[in-house]
Amino acid sequence: MSTTETKPRTGARVHVQKLGTSLSNMVMPNIGAFIAWGLITALFIKAGWLTGLFAGLRDPGGWVAKIGGWGDFADGGIVAPMITYLLPILIGSTGGRMVYSTRGAVVGAIATMGVIAGSDVPMFLGAMIMGPLGAWVMKKIDAIWDGKIRPGFEMLVDNFSAGIVGLIMAAFGFFGIGPIVSAFSRGAGHVVDFLVDHDLLPLTSIFIEPAKVLFLNNAINHGVLTPLGTTQALATGKSVLFLLEANPGPGLGILLAYMAFGRGAARASAPGAAIIHFFGGIHEIYFPYVLMKPKLIAATILGGMTGIFINVLFGSGLRAPAAPGSIIAVYAQTATGSFLGVTLSVFGAAAVSFAVASLLLKTDKSDDEGDLVAATASMEALKGKKSSVSAALVGSAGRGPITKIVFACDAGMGSSAMGASVLRKKIQSAGFTDVTVTNQAISNLTDDYGLVVTHQDLTDRARQKTPSATHVSVENFMNAPQYDEIVDLLGSVNGAGAGTSAAEEPTAEEPAHDVLTVESIVLAGAATTRDGAISEAGRLLVACGAVEPSYVHAMHEREASVSTYMGNGLAIPHGTNEAKDSIRRTGISFVRYAEPIDWNGKPAEFVVGIAGAGKDHMALLTKIAGVFLNSEQVARLRDATSAEEIRAVLGNTAG
C-alpha cells in the first residue's frame, strides 16, 4: 500500500494562527501579574472595594486612615508603574526567552524598555515585537563569533555584546517601534470608540466567534483586545474589551443545547464539557461541538452579540484580562458596579446561544448525530496540535495503549466484517501489528475492548455494552475518514506503530467456491428499489440452499434498523442476529444493477447478500472489501460479462 505524505498546512489562516500562538505564549505565562495588577486596582485605588468600604468611617490617625492611605499608594505608587513598566517588560522578557533562552530574555527586556520610553501608552504590542526581535538579533550576532573567542574572554564578550545589542535595540524601540505602535494603538482606540458611540460594538462577534473556533482568537485577544483594554482600564478603571472574547456564555449555551437536544456521544459528553468550559475556562472544549454542526456558529455569534450589547447597555467591564475565560476569573476581575451587567451579559449570552442552538439541533434534518471524534480531530488539525482537554470528549484521555479494537454491528456478520477488514489493513499498514481488529455482534460484546467502531445508529447500544471503551461512529464502511483518525489516535495513545503479534485475520473454514457459487451471481438485477434488491439477493441465498426462506424477512428487518450500505456503490444486506438459526450454511450472493438502486439516498450498484454461519465467509468479505477500495477492480466488476469473471475479480478466491 502506498503512503501519502501530509503536506504542511499553509495559507493566511495558518500564519495568523501561528502569530496568535506566539502572542499567547508571551502573555499567558504572565497572566498572574495581570491578575495581581487587577486585584490591586480593584482593592486599593480610591474607588476600590476596600477604600470605598471604609470611606465613610472616621478614625483619624487610626487603622482606617492607614487603609485609606492604600488608595494613594495604589493610585500613584504601584498601579501605573505596574502597567507601564512591569507588565510590558515581563512580556518582552518572556518573548525573548522563547527565542534565545536567558540571553534572549535579558536583551528582550532591555529592548522593551526602549519602546516603553518611546511611547505614551502601555506598550504591550511593542513588547511583543521588541522582546522576540531583540533576542533574535542577539542570537544571530552570537552565531557570528561562535567558537572563535579565545579562552578566558567568553564572559567578557558575552556580557558586552549583550549590553551593546540591548542598547541598539532599545534605541530602535524608542525612535522606531514606539511611535508606530503608539499611533496604531490610538487608531485602534478610535475605531473602538466609534463602534461604542454608534452602538456597533456587538457586531465584532461576527468576527470573534468564528475566529475562536478556528483558533485565531489568540491573535485577536492578546494582539489587540488585551492591549487596548488595558489602556482603557488604566483611564477609566474598566474595559468591556476584556469580555469580547472571554465571555463563557456563548459556549455554555452550545453545550446546554447539546445536553437537551443532542444525540449519542455529543449529548453524553456535553455535561462534563460544560463544567470544564464554564468553571475551568478552557473554551476549546466546545469547539468540536460547533465543528460537528457548523451552522451552530450562528448561535455563538448571536450569543456573543447579546453579551456585548448588555455590557455596553450597563456600562460594565473588567479591570484586567480574565484568563482563562472561567466565570471565576471573570468575577475576580469585574469592576466595582459592574457585577450586575457582567452577570447578565454572561447568562444572557448563554440563553440566546442556547435558544438558537436548540432550534438548530431540534430542526436538524440530517440522520447522523454528528461525529465528535472527527470534529475533535478537525479541531486539533486547526489548532495544530493534540488537545489533552478535548481528548476527554472521545474517551482517550488518560487511557493506556489500545490493543483490541472491535467493529460491531447488529448481527456481527456483513457490515462489521467488511469494516473490520478495511480498518485492519489500515492499522497493519501503519505498523500497529500488536493491535487486533475483530468484528462482533453488539449483543455479544464484552467490556474489554479499547476501541469500538459502530455504525452511527448503533453507537448508543454499543456504549451500553462497552462503557469503558472509546467509541467511534461511522457511516461509510468502505472509506470512512474516521479510519485514518483511528490510526492517528493509536499513534498518540500507543506511540509509534510497532508490535509483536499480528492483527487477527479471518480464515476460511471451507472452500470459497462453496460460499459464492456461479448460480448465486446475477449480472443484471431486476429490482428497482432497495427492498426489491434485498429480496432478490435473499432469494439467491435460498436457491443455493444457504438459508431458509424466513432469512429473507430477517434481511429486511436488519435494513429497517440500520442501513447496510457500505459506500463505493456497495450494499451488503444480511439478516439479524436472531435469524442465525435460519442459516443452513455460509453463502454469499452477488447482484449487479445497470441503474444504481436508491439505498437510503445513496447509489448501490452492487448488492452482496450474506449469510454467515461461522467465520468461513470472512476471508471472502476481506477480499471483497479490498476490491471495492480499488477503482480499477470496481471497473472490472462493472464491465464483466460472465459470472466467472465476477468470481475472478473477487480475488480469485472463488475458484
C-alpha positions as CSV (number, residue, x, y, z in Angstrom):
1,M,0.0,0.0,0.0
2,S,1.4,3.4,-1.0
3,T,1.5,6.1,1.6
4,T,0.5,9.6,1.1
5,E,2.6,12.4,2.7
6,T,0.6,15.0,4.5
7,K,1.5,18.4,3.2
8,P,2.3,21.1,5.7
9,R,-0.5,23.5,6.3
10,T,-0.2,26.8,4.5
11,G,-2.3,29.8,4.0
12,A,-3.2,33.1,5.7
13,R,-5.2,31.3,8.4
14,V,-2.2,29.2,9.5
15,H,0.1,32.2,9.6
16,V,-2.4,34.3,11.7
17,Q,-2.8,31.3,13.9
18,K,0.9,30.9,14.5
19,L,1.1,34.6,15.2
20,G,-1.7,34.3,17.7
21,T,0.0,31.3,19.4
22,S,3.2,33.3,19.7
23,L,1.4,36.2,21.3
24,S,-0.4,33.9,23.6
25,N,2.8,32.2,24.7
26,M,4.2,35.6,25.7
27,V,1.1,36.7,27.6
28,M,-0.2,33.6,29.2
29,P,2.8,32.9,31.5
30,N,2.4,36.4,32.9
31,I,-1.3,36.3,33.5
32,G,-0.6,36.1,37.2
33,A,0.9,39.5,37.0
34,F,-2.1,40.9,35.2
35,I,-4.4,39.4,37.8
36,A,-2.2,40.9,40.6
37,W,-2.5,44.3,38.9
38,G,-6.2,43.9,38.5
39,L,-6.7,42.9,42.2
40,I,-4.5,45.8,43.4
41,T,-6.5,48.2,41.3
42,A,-9.9,46.7,42.4
43,L,-9.0,46.7,46.1
44,F,-6.9,49.8,46.8
45,I,-7.5,52.6,44.4
46,K,-9.6,55.4,45.8
47,A,-12.7,54.0,44.1
48,G,-11.7,50.4,45.0
49,W,-13.5,47.9,47.1
50,L,-11.6,48.3,50.4
51,T,-11.1,52.0,50.2
52,G,-14.8,52.5,49.3
53,L,-15.8,50.2,52.2
54,F,-14.1,52.4,54.8
55,A,-14.5,55.7,53.1
56,G,-17.4,56.7,55.4
57,L,-15.7,55.8,58.7
58,R,-13.9,58.3,60.8
59,D,-10.8,57.3,62.7
60,P,-8.2,60.0,62.3
61,G,-4.8,58.6,62.7
62,G,-6.1,55.1,63.2
63,W,-6.1,51.9,61.1
64,V,-8.9,53.1,58.9
65,A,-6.8,56.1,57.9
66,K,-4.0,53.7,57.0
67,I,-6.3,51.7,54.8
68,G,-7.3,55.0,53.2
69,G,-3.7,55.6,52.5
70,W,-3.6,52.5,50.4
71,G,-5.6,54.4,47.8
72,D,-2.8,57.0,47.5
73,F,-0.3,54.2,47.3
74,A,-2.2,52.3,44.7
75,D,-3.1,55.2,42.5
76,G,0.3,56.8,42.5
77,G,2.8,54.2,43.7
78,I,2.1,50.9,42.1
79,V,-0.8,50.7,39.6
80,A,0.7,53.0,37.0
81,P,4.3,51.6,37.2
82,M,3.0,48.0,37.0
83,I,1.1,48.6,33.8
84,T,3.6,50.9,32.3
85,Y,6.8,49.0,33.1
86,L,6.4,45.7,34.9
87,L,3.8,44.0,32.6
88,P,5.4,45.1,29.3
89,I,8.9,44.1,30.5
90,L,7.6,40.7,31.6
91,I,6.1,40.1,28.2
92,G,9.2,41.3,26.4
93,S,11.4,39.1,28.5
94,T,9.2,36.1,28.0
95,G,9.2,36.7,24.3
96,G,13.0,36.9,24.3
97,R,13.3,33.7,26.3
98,M,11.1,31.9,23.7
99,V,13.6,32.8,21.0
100,Y,17.0,32.6,22.8
101,S,16.8,31.4,26.3
102,T,18.2,33.6,29.1
103,R,20.3,35.8,26.9
104,G,17.3,36.4,24.8
105,A,15.2,37.3,27.9
106,V,17.8,39.9,29.0
107,V,18.2,41.6,25.7
108,G,14.4,41.4,25.1
109,A,13.7,43.2,28.4
110,I,16.3,45.9,27.5
111,A,14.7,46.4,24.0
112,T,11.3,46.5,25.6
113,M,12.4,49.3,27.9
114,G,13.3,51.4,24.9
115,V,9.9,51.0,23.3
116,I,8.2,51.8,26.7
117,A,10.1,55.1,27.0
118,G,9.3,56.0,23.4
119,S,5.5,55.7,23.7
120,D,2.7,57.3,25.7
121,V,0.5,54.3,26.1
122,P,1.1,50.9,27.8
123,M,3.4,49.2,25.4
124,F,2.1,45.6,25.2
125,L,2.2,45.4,21.5
126,G,5.7,47.0,21.4
127,A,6.9,44.4,24.0
128,M,5.5,41.6,21.8
129,I,7.6,43.0,18.9
130,M,10.8,44.1,20.6
131,G,11.2,41.1,23.0
132,P,11.5,38.4,20.3
133,L,13.2,40.8,17.9
134,G,16.0,41.7,20.3
135,A,16.5,38.1,21.2
136,W,16.7,37.1,17.5
137,V,19.3,39.8,16.8
138,M,21.3,38.6,19.8
139,K,21.2,35.0,18.6
140,K,22.3,35.9,15.1
141,I,25.2,38.0,16.3
142,D,26.4,35.3,18.7
143,A,26.4,32.9,15.8
144,I,29.0,35.2,14.0
145,W,31.8,34.5,16.5
146,D,30.6,31.2,17.9
147,G,33.7,29.1,18.6
148,K,36.1,31.9,17.7
149,I,36.6,33.6,21.0
150,R,39.9,33.0,22.8
151,P,39.6,31.0,26.1
152,G,39.1,33.3,29.1
153,F,37.4,36.0,27.2
154,E,34.0,34.3,26.7
155,M,32.2,36.1,29.7
156,L,33.6,39.4,28.7
157,V,32.4,39.1,25.1
158,D,29.1,37.7,26.1
159,N,28.3,40.5,28.6
160,F,29.5,43.4,26.5
161,S,27.8,42.0,23.3
162,A,24.5,41.7,25.2
163,G,24.8,45.2,26.6
164,I,25.7,46.7,23.2
165,V,22.9,44.8,21.4
166,G,20.5,45.8,24.1
167,L,21.5,49.5,23.7
168,I,21.0,49.4,20.0
169,M,17.6,47.6,20.2
170,A,16.4,49.9,23.0
171,A,17.3,52.9,20.8
172,F,15.5,51.3,17.8
173,G,12.4,50.7,20.0
174,F,12.5,54.3,21.3
175,F,12.8,56.0,17.9
176,G,11.3,53.4,15.6
177,I,8.8,51.0,17.0
178,G,7.4,53.1,19.9
179,P,5.9,55.9,17.9
180,I,4.5,53.4,15.3
181,V,2.8,51.2,17.9
182,S,1.5,54.3,19.8
183,A,-0.1,55.5,16.5
184,F,-1.6,52.1,15.9
185,S,-3.0,51.9,19.4
186,R,-4.5,55.4,19.2
187,G,-6.0,54.5,15.8
188,A,-7.4,51.2,17.1
189,G,-8.8,53.0,20.1
190,H,-10.6,55.5,17.9
191,V,-12.1,52.5,16.0
192,V,-13.4,51.1,19.3
193,D,-14.7,54.4,20.4
194,F,-16.5,54.8,17.1
195,L,-18.1,51.3,17.5
196,V,-19.2,52.1,21.0
197,D,-20.5,55.6,20.2
198,H,-22.6,54.2,17.3
199,D,-23.7,51.1,19.2
200,L,-21.9,48.8,16.8
201,L,-19.6,47.0,19.2
202,P,-21.8,43.9,19.3
203,L,-21.0,43.4,15.6
204,T,-17.5,42.4,16.5
205,S,-18.9,38.9,17.4
206,I,-19.3,38.3,13.7
207,F,-15.5,38.0,13.5
208,I,-14.6,37.0,17.0
209,E,-16.8,33.9,17.4
210,P,-15.8,32.2,14.2
211,A,-12.1,33.1,14.9
212,K,-12.3,31.3,18.3
213,V,-13.4,28.0,16.6
214,L,-10.6,28.4,14.0
215,F,-8.0,29.1,16.8
216,L,-7.4,32.6,15.6
217,N,-8.7,34.1,18.8
218,N,-5.2,34.5,20.4
219,A,-4.1,36.9,17.7
220,I,-7.3,39.0,18.3
221,N,-7.4,38.7,22.0
222,H,-3.7,39.1,23.0
223,G,-2.7,41.1,20.0
224,V,-5.4,43.7,20.0
225,L,-8.1,43.4,22.7
226,T,-5.8,43.0,25.8
227,P,-3.5,46.0,24.9
228,L,-6.5,48.2,24.1
229,G,-8.5,47.0,27.1
230,T,-5.6,47.6,29.4
231,T,-5.1,51.2,28.1
232,Q,-8.9,51.8,28.5
233,A,-8.9,50.2,32.0
234,L,-6.0,52.5,33.1
235,A,-8.0,55.5,32.1
236,T,-11.5,54.5,33.2
237,G,-10.9,51.7,35.7
238,K,-12.5,49.0,33.5
239,S,-12.9,47.9,29.9
240,V,-15.6,46.0,28.1
241,L,-13.0,44.8,25.6
242,F,-11.8,42.2,28.1
243,L,-15.1,40.4,27.7
244,L,-15.5,40.4,23.9
245,E,-13.6,37.1,23.6
246,A,-13.5,35.8,27.2
247,N,-17.3,35.7,27.9
248,P,-18.1,32.0,28.6
249,G,-21.8,32.5,27.8
250,P,-21.9,31.6,24.1
251,G,-20.0,28.3,24.6
252,L,-22.1,27.4,27.6
253,G,-25.3,27.8,25.6
254,I,-24.0,25.5,22.9
255,L,-23.2,22.8,25.4
256,L,-26.5,23.1,27.2
257,A,-28.3,22.8,23.8
258,Y,-26.4,19.5,23.2
259,M,-27.4,18.3,26.6
260,A,-31.1,18.9,25.8
261,F,-31.3,18.1,22.1
262,G,-28.1,16.4,21.1
263,R,-27.6,12.7,20.4
264,G,-25.1,10.0,21.1
265,A,-21.6,10.8,22.2
266,A,-22.2,14.5,21.9
267,R,-25.1,14.6,24.3
268,A,-23.4,12.2,26.7
269,S,-20.2,14.2,26.9
270,A,-21.7,17.7,26.9
271,P,-22.3,18.0,30.7
272,G,-18.6,17.3,31.5
273,A,-17.6,19.7,28.8
274,A,-19.8,22.4,30.2
275,I,-18.1,22.1,33.6
276,I,-14.7,22.3,32.0
277,H,-15.7,25.2,29.9
278,F,-17.6,27.4,32.4
279,F,-15.6,26.8,35.5
280,G,-12.3,25.7,34.1
281,G,-12.2,28.4,31.5
282,I,-11.0,26.1,28.7
283,H,-13.1,27.3,25.8
284,E,-11.6,24.9,23.3
285,I,-13.6,22.1,24.8
286,Y,-16.8,23.3,23.0
287,F,-15.1,23.9,19.6
288,P,-15.7,20.3,18.4
289,Y,-19.4,20.6,19.1
290,V,-19.6,23.6,16.7
291,L,-17.4,21.9,14.1
292,M,-19.8,18.9,14.2
293,K,-22.6,21.2,13.1
294,P,-21.0,24.3,11.6
295,K,-24.4,26.1,11.4
296,L,-24.2,26.4,15.2
297,I,-21.7,29.2,14.7
298,A,-24.8,31.4,14.2
299,A,-25.7,30.6,17.8
300,T,-22.3,31.6,19.2
301,I,-22.4,34.9,17.1
302,L,-25.8,35.9,18.4
303,G,-24.9,34.9,21.9
304,G,-21.7,36.9,21.8
305,M,-23.6,39.9,20.4
306,T,-26.1,39.7,23.2
307,G,-23.4,39.6,25.8
308,I,-21.6,42.6,24.4
309,F,-24.9,44.6,24.0
310,I,-25.7,44.0,27.6
311,N,-22.3,45.1,28.8
312,V,-22.5,48.3,26.7
313,L,-26.0,48.9,27.9
314,F,-25.0,48.6,31.6
315,G,-21.6,50.2,31.1
316,S,-19.9,47.2,32.7
317,G,-16.4,45.8,32.2
318,L,-13.4,44.1,33.8
319,R,-10.4,45.7,35.3
320,A,-7.9,43.3,33.8
321,P,-8.0,40.3,31.4
322,A,-9.9,37.2,32.5
323,A,-7.6,34.3,31.7
324,P,-8.5,31.6,31.4
325,G,-12.1,32.5,30.5
326,S,-13.6,31.0,33.6
327,I,-16.6,32.5,35.3
328,I,-14.4,32.6,38.4
329,A,-11.7,34.6,36.6
330,V,-14.4,36.9,35.1
331,Y,-15.8,37.7,38.5
332,A,-12.4,38.2,40.1
333,Q,-11.7,40.9,37.5
334,T,-15.1,42.5,37.5
335,A,-15.0,46.2,38.2
336,T,-17.0,47.8,41.1
337,G,-20.5,48.5,40.0
338,S,-20.3,46.1,37.0
339,F,-21.4,42.8,38.6
340,L,-25.0,43.1,37.5
341,G,-24.1,43.9,33.9
342,V,-21.3,41.3,33.7
343,T,-23.6,38.6,35.2
344,L,-26.4,39.5,32.8
345,S,-24.0,39.5,29.9
346,V,-22.8,36.0,30.6
347,F,-26.1,34.4,31.2
348,G,-27.9,36.4,28.6
349,A,-25.3,35.3,26.0
350,A,-25.8,31.7,27.2
351,A,-29.5,32.0,27.0
352,V,-29.5,33.3,23.4
353,S,-26.9,30.8,22.3
354,F,-28.9,28.0,23.9
355,A,-32.1,29.1,22.3
356,V,-30.6,29.4,18.8
357,A,-28.6,26.2,19.0
358,S,-31.6,24.3,20.4
359,L,-33.7,25.4,17.5
360,L,-31.0,24.3,15.0
361,L,-30.4,21.0,16.6
362,K,-34.1,20.2,17.1
363,T,-34.9,21.0,13.4
364,D,-31.8,19.3,12.0
365,K,-33.0,17.0,9.2
366,S,-29.8,15.0,9.0
367,D,-29.9,11.5,10.3
368,D,-26.4,11.4,11.8
369,E,-25.7,12.6,15.3
370,G,-22.5,14.3,14.2
371,D,-19.2,12.7,14.6
372,L,-17.5,14.0,17.8
373,V,-14.3,12.1,17.1
374,A,-14.0,13.6,13.6
375,A,-14.9,17.0,14.9
376,T,-12.3,16.8,17.6
377,A,-9.7,15.7,15.1
378,S,-10.7,18.7,12.9
379,M,-10.3,21.0,15.9
380,E,-6.8,19.6,16.6
381,A,-5.9,20.0,13.0
382,L,-7.0,23.6,13.1
383,K,-5.1,24.1,16.4
384,G,-2.0,22.3,15.0
385,K,-1.5,20.0,18.0
386,K,-3.3,17.4,20.1
387,S,-5.5,18.7,22.9
388,S,-5.4,17.0,26.2
389,V,-8.7,18.6,27.2
390,S,-10.6,17.6,24.0
391,A,-9.3,14.1,24.4
392,A,-11.9,13.7,27.2
393,L,-14.6,14.1,24.5
394,V,-13.6,10.9,22.7
395,G,-12.7,8.9,25.8
396,S,-8.9,8.7,25.2
397,A,-7.7,10.9,27.9
398,G,-5.6,9.0,30.4
399,R,-6.2,5.7,28.6
400,G,-3.4,3.1,28.2
401,P,-2.4,1.6,24.9
402,I,-5.3,0.3,22.7
403,T,-4.6,-3.3,21.7
404,K,-8.1,-4.6,21.0
405,I,-10.5,-3.0,18.5
406,V,-13.9,-4.4,17.6
407,F,-16.1,-3.4,14.7
408,A,-19.6,-4.2,16.0
409,C,-22.9,-4.4,14.2
410,D,-26.3,-5.9,14.9
411,A,-25.6,-9.4,13.6
412,G,-21.8,-9.4,13.6
413,M,-21.6,-10.6,10.0
414,G,-21.6,-8.4,6.9
415,S,-21.1,-4.7,7.7
416,S,-18.9,-5.3,10.7
417,A,-16.8,-7.9,8.9
418,M,-16.4,-5.6,5.9
419,G,-15.5,-2.6,8.0
420,A,-13.1,-4.6,10.2
421,S,-11.2,-5.8,7.2
422,V,-10.7,-2.3,5.8
423,L,-9.7,-0.9,9.2
424,R,-7.4,-3.9,9.9
425,K,-5.5,-3.2,6.7
426,K,-5.0,0.5,7.5
427,I,-3.8,-0.3,11.0
428,Q,-1.4,-3.0,9.8
429,S,0.0,-0.7,7.2
430,A,0.6,1.9,9.8
431,G,2.8,-0.6,11.7
432,F,0.5,-1.4,14.7
433,T,0.8,-5.1,14.4
434,D,0.1,-5.6,18.1
435,V,-3.4,-4.3,17.7
436,T,-6.1,-6.9,17.0
437,V,-9.2,-5.9,14.9
438,T,-12.2,-8.2,15.1
439,N,-15.9,-8.0,14.3
440,Q,-18.7,-8.9,16.7
441,A,-22.4,-8.7,17.2
442,I,-23.3,-5.9,19.6
443,S,-25.2,-8.4,21.8
444,N,-22.1,-10.4,22.3
445,L,-19.8,-7.5,23.2
446,T,-17.9,-7.6,26.5
447,D,-16.3,-4.5,28.1
448,D,-12.7,-5.4,27.4
449,Y,-12.1,-3.6,24.2
450,G,-10.1,-0.4,24.0
451,L,-12.0,1.0,21.0
452,V,-15.4,0.1,19.5
453,V,-16.4,1.1,16.0
454,T,-20.1,1.0,15.0
455,H,-22.5,2.5,12.6
456,Q,-23.7,5.8,13.9
457,D,-27.2,4.4,14.6
458,L,-25.8,1.7,16.8
459,T,-23.3,3.6,18.9
460,D,-25.6,4.1,21.8
461,R,-26.3,0.4,22.0
462,A,-22.7,-0.5,21.8
463,R,-21.8,2.1,24.5
464,Q,-24.2,0.4,26.9
465,K,-22.3,-2.9,26.4
466,T,-18.8,-1.3,26.5
467,P,-18.9,1.8,28.6
468,S,-15.2,2.0,29.3
469,A,-14.2,1.9,25.6
470,T,-13.5,4.7,23.2
471,H,-16.4,4.7,20.7
472,V,-16.2,5.8,17.1
473,S,-19.2,6.2,14.8
474,V,-19.1,5.7,11.1
475,E,-21.5,5.9,8.2
476,N,-19.4,4.8,5.2
477,F,-17.9,1.5,6.0
478,M,-15.6,1.3,3.0
479,N,-13.7,4.5,3.2
480,A,-14.8,6.3,6.3
481,P,-12.5,9.2,7.2
482,Q,-12.7,8.0,10.8
483,Y,-10.4,5.1,10.0
484,D,-7.5,7.4,9.4
485,E,-8.4,9.2,12.6
486,I,-8.3,5.9,14.5
487,V,-4.8,5.3,13.1
488,D,-3.8,8.8,14.4
489,L,-5.3,8.0,17.8
490,L,-3.3,4.8,18.0
491,G,-0.2,6.9,17.2
492,S,-0.9,9.3,20.1
493,V,-2.0,6.6,22.6
494,N,0.2,3.7,21.7
495,G,3.2,5.5,20.4
496,A,5.0,4.7,17.1
497,G,3.5,1.8,15.2
498,A,5.2,-1.4,16.4
499,G,4.3,-4.7,17.9
500,T,4.9,-8.4,18.0
501,S,1.6,-10.2,17.5
502,A,-0.2,-9.9,14.2
503,A,-3.7,-8.4,14.0
504,E,-6.3,-11.0,13.7
505,E,-7.1,-12.1,10.2
506,P,-10.1,-14.0,9.2
507,T,-9.6,-17.5,7.9
508,A,-11.8,-19.6,5.7
509,E,-13.1,-22.8,7.3
510,E,-14.5,-24.2,4.0
511,P,-13.7,-23.6,0.3
512,A,-14.7,-20.2,-1.0
513,H,-16.3,-21.7,-4.1
514,D,-18.9,-23.2,-1.8
515,V,-19.6,-19.8,-0.4
516,L,-20.0,-17.9,-3.6
517,T,-21.2,-20.1,-6.5
518,V,-21.8,-19.1,-10.1
519,E,-25.5,-19.7,-9.7
520,S,-25.6,-17.0,-7.0
521,I,-24.2,-14.3,-9.3
522,V,-26.6,-12.1,-11.3
523,L,-25.1,-9.7,-13.8
524,A,-28.3,-7.7,-14.4
525,G,-30.6,-7.4,-11.4
526,A,-34.3,-6.9,-12.0
527,A,-35.1,-4.9,-8.8
528,T,-35.6,-1.1,-8.9
529,T,-35.9,-0.4,-5.2
530,R,-33.9,-1.1,-2.1
531,D,-36.4,-3.6,-0.7
532,G,-36.6,-5.3,-4.1
533,A,-32.9,-5.6,-4.2
534,I,-32.8,-7.2,-0.7
535,S,-35.4,-9.7,-1.7
536,E,-33.5,-10.5,-4.9
537,A,-30.2,-11.1,-3.1
538,G,-32.1,-13.1,-0.4
539,R,-33.8,-15.4,-3.0
540,L,-30.4,-16.3,-4.4
541,L,-29.3,-17.4,-1.0
542,V,-32.4,-19.5,-0.6
543,A,-32.0,-21.0,-4.1
544,C,-28.4,-22.1,-3.4
545,G,-29.5,-23.8,-0.1
546,A,-27.6,-21.5,2.2
547,V,-30.7,-20.2,4.1
548,E,-34.3,-20.9,4.8
549,P,-36.9,-18.6,3.3
550,S,-37.5,-16.9,6.7
551,Y,-34.0,-15.5,6.5
552,V,-35.1,-13.1,3.7
553,H,-37.6,-11.5,6.1
554,A,-34.8,-11.1,8.7
555,M,-32.7,-9.2,6.0
556,H,-35.5,-6.7,5.7
557,E,-35.7,-6.4,9.5
558,R,-32.0,-5.7,9.6
559,E,-32.3,-3.0,7.0
560,A,-35.1,-1.3,8.9
561,S,-32.9,-0.9,11.9
562,V,-29.5,0.1,10.3
563,S,-28.5,0.7,6.7
564,T,-26.3,-2.0,5.2
565,Y,-24.9,0.5,2.6
566,M,-21.1,0.2,2.7
567,G,-20.1,3.0,0.4
568,N,-18.4,2.9,-3.0
569,G,-21.6,1.7,-4.6
570,L,-21.8,-1.5,-2.4
571,A,-24.6,-2.7,-0.2
572,I,-24.4,-6.0,1.8
573,P,-27.8,-6.9,3.1
574,H,-27.9,-9.6,5.7
575,G,-30.1,-11.0,8.5
576,T,-30.4,-10.0,12.1
577,N,-28.5,-11.8,14.9
578,E,-31.7,-13.6,15.9
579,A,-32.0,-15.1,12.4
580,K,-28.8,-17.2,12.5
581,D,-30.9,-20.3,13.2
582,S,-32.3,-19.8,9.6
583,I,-28.8,-20.2,8.1
584,R,-28.0,-23.7,6.9
585,R,-24.5,-22.9,5.7
586,T,-22.5,-19.9,4.8
587,G,-23.4,-18.4,1.5
588,I,-23.0,-15.2,-0.5
589,S,-25.0,-13.8,-3.4
590,F,-23.9,-11.1,-5.9
591,V,-26.2,-8.9,-7.9
592,R,-25.2,-6.1,-10.3
593,Y,-27.5,-3.3,-11.4
594,A,-27.2,-1.3,-14.5
595,E,-29.2,1.5,-12.9
596,P,-27.9,2.0,-9.3
597,I,-30.5,1.3,-6.6
598,D,-31.5,4.3,-4.3
599,W,-30.3,2.9,-1.0
600,N,-31.5,5.5,1.6
601,G,-30.3,8.3,-0.7
602,K,-27.0,6.5,-1.7
603,P,-26.4,4.8,-5.0
604,A,-25.9,1.0,-4.7
605,E,-24.7,-0.6,-8.0
606,F,-23.6,-3.9,-6.4
607,V,-25.6,-5.8,-3.8
608,V,-23.9,-8.7,-1.9
609,G,-26.3,-10.8,0.1
610,I,-24.6,-12.5,3.1
611,A,-25.5,-15.4,5.4
612,G,-22.7,-16.3,7.7
613,A,-22.8,-19.5,9.8
614,G,-19.4,-19.0,11.2
615,K,-16.2,-17.3,10.2
616,D,-15.9,-19.1,6.9
617,H,-17.2,-16.1,4.9
618,M,-14.8,-13.6,6.4
619,A,-11.9,-14.3,4.0
620,L,-14.1,-13.6,1.0
621,L,-15.5,-10.5,2.6
622,T,-12.0,-9.2,3.2
623,K,-11.3,-9.8,-0.5
624,I,-14.5,-8.0,-1.4
625,A,-13.5,-5.0,0.8
626,G,-10.2,-4.8,-1.0
627,V,-11.8,-4.9,-4.4
628,F,-14.2,-2.1,-3.6
629,L,-11.4,0.1,-2.3
630,N,-9.8,-0.2,-5.8
631,S,-11.4,1.8,-8.5
632,E,-9.8,-0.4,-11.2
633,Q,-11.3,-3.5,-9.7
634,V,-14.7,-1.9,-9.4
635,A,-14.5,-1.0,-13.1
636,R,-13.7,-4.7,-13.9
637,L,-16.8,-5.8,-12.0
638,R,-18.9,-3.2,-13.9
639,D,-17.6,-4.4,-17.2
640,A,-17.7,-8.2,-16.5
641,T,-19.7,-10.2,-19.0
642,S,-19.9,-13.5,-17.1
643,A,-20.3,-14.8,-13.6
644,E,-16.9,-16.4,-13.8
645,E,-15.3,-13.0,-14.4
646,I,-17.0,-11.7,-11.3
647,R,-15.6,-14.6,-9.3
648,A,-12.2,-13.9,-10.7
649,V,-12.3,-10.3,-9.9
650,L,-13.1,-11.1,-6.3
651,G,-9.6,-12.1,-5.5
652,N,-9.5,-15.4,-7.3
653,T,-10.9,-16.9,-4.2
654,A,-13.9,-18.4,-5.7
655,G,-12.4,-20.9,-8.0
